[in-house]
Amino acid sequence: MDGRFVTDQQQLLAELARAGSENRREDALVVSPGARAGAWAVKVKSHVDCNVYQVRAVVIGDAGSMPVEIGDEMEAVNLAESFLAQGTLAAGKYALMCRVGEKNVFHVVP
């Protein structure tokens, strides 16, 4: 067994002993056979309102080739911008988008 792994585990146990497990946040993602991808590439098409944009999924091809747009446009929220102010992200930017609850979200700094 890797000595570093043992040391990391010992440090984790010591941290949990000091702080308690209620302060530790962990997330997990379980994907079953036939499930859809958890994230996909999109291209920003237009601004809707505040930090909401119209985006369209893209397929990434070989190196040196432009991504190909597929499917219909959908709304997505840019988490890098304020929820209260008008967004300034330019159309044509690419992002990695995830589905969180009922919302599509991505993070691109304008």
Kinemage of the C-alpha trace (Angstrom):
@kinemage 1
@onewidth
@group {chain A} dominant
@subgroup {mainchain}
@vectorlist {calphas} color= white
{ca met a 1} P 0.000 0.000 0.000
{ca asp a 2} L 1.213 3.483 -0.845
{ca gly a 3} L 2.635 5.218 2.230
{ca arg a 4} L 1.179 8.530 1.100
{ca phe a 5} L -2.328 7.015 1.020
{ca val a 6} L -1.952 5.793 4.607
{ca thr a 7} L -0.711 9.230 5.697
{ca asp a 8} L -3.646 10.941 3.920
{ca gln a 9} L -6.097 8.603 5.627
{ca gln a 10} L -4.499 9.253 9.017
{ca gln a 11} L -4.751 13.006 8.455
{ca leu a 12} L -8.408 12.641 7.440
{ca leu a 13} L -9.181 10.643 10.587
{ca ala a 14} L -7.392 13.220 12.739
{ca glu a 15} L -9.358 16.039 11.059
{ca leu a 16} L -12.665 14.235 11.628
{ca ala a 17} L -11.750 13.635 15.272
{ca arg a 18} L -11.051 17.371 15.769
{ca ala a 19} L -13.927 18.892 13.769
{ca gly a 20} L -16.565 16.174 13.739
{ca ser a 21} L -18.192 14.687 10.680
{ca glu a 22} L -21.111 17.161 10.562
{ca asn a 23} L -18.829 19.839 9.026
{ca arg a 24} L -17.553 17.598 6.233
{ca arg a 25} L -19.361 17.882 2.900
{ca glu a 26} L -19.189 15.103 0.369
{ca asp a 27} L -21.084 14.555 -2.846
{ca ala a 28} L -21.500 11.387 -4.835
{ca leu a 29} L -22.795 10.635 -8.295
{ca val a 30} L -24.219 7.245 -9.152
{ca val a 31} L -24.704 6.389 -12.809
{ca ser a 32} L -26.618 3.302 -13.815
{ca pro a 33} L -26.388 1.500 -17.166
{ca gly a 34} L -28.280 3.467 -19.804
{ca ala a 35} L -28.192 6.687 -17.787
{ca arg a 36} L -27.505 9.972 -19.533
{ca ala a 37} L -24.232 11.833 -19.185
{ca gly a 38} L -23.988 14.099 -16.138
{ca ala a 39} L -22.498 16.983 -18.106
{ca trp a 40} L -22.092 17.978 -21.729
{ca ala a 41} L -20.529 20.698 -23.858
{ca val a 42} L -22.678 23.640 -24.961
{ca lys a 43} L -22.312 26.851 -26.948
{ca val a 44} L -23.900 30.084 -25.693
{ca lys a 45} L -26.341 31.329 -28.335
{ca ser a 46} L -27.957 34.406 -26.732
{ca his a 47} L -28.710 36.262 -23.508
{ca val a 48} L -32.199 35.870 -21.972
{ca asp a 49} L -32.255 37.774 -18.665
{ca cys a 50} L -29.910 38.378 -15.710
{ca asn a 51} L -27.577 35.342 -15.698
{ca val a 52} L -29.827 33.147 -17.897
{ca tyr a 53} L -28.748 32.266 -21.451
{ca gln a 54} L -29.931 30.216 -24.413
{ca val a 55} L -27.413 27.452 -25.107
{ca arg a 56} L -27.165 24.560 -27.542
{ca ala a 57} L -25.373 21.239 -27.081
{ca val a 58} L -22.296 20.590 -29.213
{ca val a 59} L -20.353 17.492 -30.196
{ca ile a 60} L -16.584 17.829 -29.920
{ca gly a 61} L -14.803 16.242 -32.882
{ca asp a 62} L -11.196 15.652 -33.809
{ca ala a 63} L -8.488 18.153 -32.894
{ca gly a 64} L -8.607 21.143 -35.219
{ca ser a 65} L -12.282 20.699 -36.132
{ca met a 66} L -15.092 22.985 -34.997
{ca pro a 67} L -17.686 21.557 -32.584
{ca val a 68} L -20.991 20.639 -34.265
{ca glu a 69} L -24.203 22.012 -32.743
{ca ile a 70} L -26.938 19.435 -32.084
{ca gly a 71} L -30.456 19.453 -30.671
{ca asp a 72} L -32.628 22.386 -29.688
{ca glu a 73} L -31.686 25.479 -27.744
{ca met a 74} L -32.348 25.418 -23.995
{ca glu a 75} L -32.058 27.854 -21.119
{ca ala a 76} L -29.151 27.607 -18.705
{ca val a 77} L -27.949 29.665 -15.734
{ca asn a 78} L -24.376 30.991 -15.614
{ca leu a 79} L -23.248 30.594 -11.999
{ca ala a 80} L -20.245 32.887 -12.575
{ca glu a 81} L -22.533 35.915 -12.830
{ca ser a 82} L -24.835 37.667 -10.368
{ca phe a 83} L -28.433 36.472 -10.146
{ca leu a 84} L -29.542 40.107 -9.802
{ca ala a 85} L -27.602 41.962 -12.534
{ca gln a 86} L -27.717 41.661 -16.307
{ca gly a 87} L -25.207 39.134 -17.627
{ca thr a 88} L -22.437 40.152 -20.003
{ca leu a 89} L -21.344 36.795 -21.434
{ca ala a 90} L -20.873 37.027 -25.209
{ca ala a 91} L -22.595 34.632 -27.578
{ca gly a 92} L -20.275 32.022 -29.039
{ca lys a 93} L -18.567 31.012 -25.770
{ca tyr a 94} L -18.328 27.312 -24.959
{ca ala a 95} L -19.059 25.771 -21.570
{ca leu a 96} L -19.551 22.502 -19.759
{ca met a 97} L -23.178 22.329 -18.594
{ca cys a 98} L -24.750 20.148 -15.894
{ca arg a 99} L -28.312 19.474 -14.865
{ca val a 100} L -28.910 20.383 -11.209
{ca gly a 101} L -32.444 19.665 -10.053
{ca glu a 102} L -34.713 21.353 -12.577
{ca lys a 103} L -32.061 23.781 -13.902
{ca asn a 104} L -29.257 23.606 -16.445
{ca val a 105} L -26.168 25.336 -15.027
{ca phe a 106} L -22.692 26.251 -16.248
{ca his a 107} L -19.826 28.435 -15.025
{ca val a 108} L -18.077 30.786 -17.468
{ca val a 109} L -16.468 34.056 -16.376
{ca pro a 110} L -17.291 36.806 -18.909
